[in-house]
Amino acid sequence: MAVLGAAAFCAASGAAAMPAASAQPAAPGAKLGVTVGKDGWITYTTTRYQSLKLSGVTRSTVQGKKSADGTCTIGSSGTAAAGSPSTYQEETAYNPVKCQSRIVTGKMSAAVARTLEAPAADSSDAKSRVGPMSAAATQYSSAYEKTSWIDPIRITITSLTTNLKWPLWGAGGWLYGRNNPYEFRWDGWKNSGTPKVVFHPVGPINSRSGSGWKVNAAERFTNVDFERYVILVLGPSGWAACGFNTAPAHFNHNVTVGGYRNNWRSWAYSDSKRGGCSNLVHHGQWNGWGWSK
């Protein structure tokens, strides 16, 4: 799995013997990043939020939407006023039968946000521009939304970031947008090919916080070797935690970021997972001001 992955990567080309589906080995221990309870809940024991200095932490249980093919989709949305802190959210447990997730949400300072990743350069080749030429005095704001799927040893295996930069108040100007899809390079991934430089005007946005614009992006990642990494590293107990699922693993992202004339921002996501050993991978999401990878 990803680099559950690295130590077993070379061995992955060999045939992995699948344990009999009737076997019921013990669930993997906490040292491997997951535990499986008798109640069906999979708990992720190496989450990122534990090492972040978050404030105002809240915990909730979120009901996802389960499709006939086993896909479980989770989503959320919100708005933030000018000057408000960035937000970090992470899945800490998952019930694949009920399609439910336990979520931790907290606020991040700018310093904490920088520990997650360095901002991408806001260069001319990273922009898509729509609208009239702006005067030099035009004020701008920028914001991003990012979601990721994270394996049991805290490796991000896929992610998608959407950025937006927009003019404030009543000024004319350019709109800048960029999508940044990512897949862990050591695994055999296929993706749907989200364009990096793209802008989708769907506004103006009309709400209590003013009018503006938003940009949306979606990406589908597929890996046909996913369960083999789990078996090689976690053994039969890891495969049991996967529900003995040998189907290809699918990780989907659908993210939106919005910018308002009065310097508010909005964010939304609707992400899903399905298939071989995807149950052992948990979801992360963060959003804030600025331009991100």
Helices and strands as residue ranges (DSSP letters): G 10-13, G 30-32, E 34-36, E 42-44, G 49-51, E 55-63, E 65-66, E 72-80, E 86-95, E 100-108, H 110-116, G 124-126, E 129-130, E 140-150, E 156-167, E 175-183, E 189-191, E 212-223, H 226-234, H 236-241, E 249-260, E 265-274, G 278-280, E 282-289
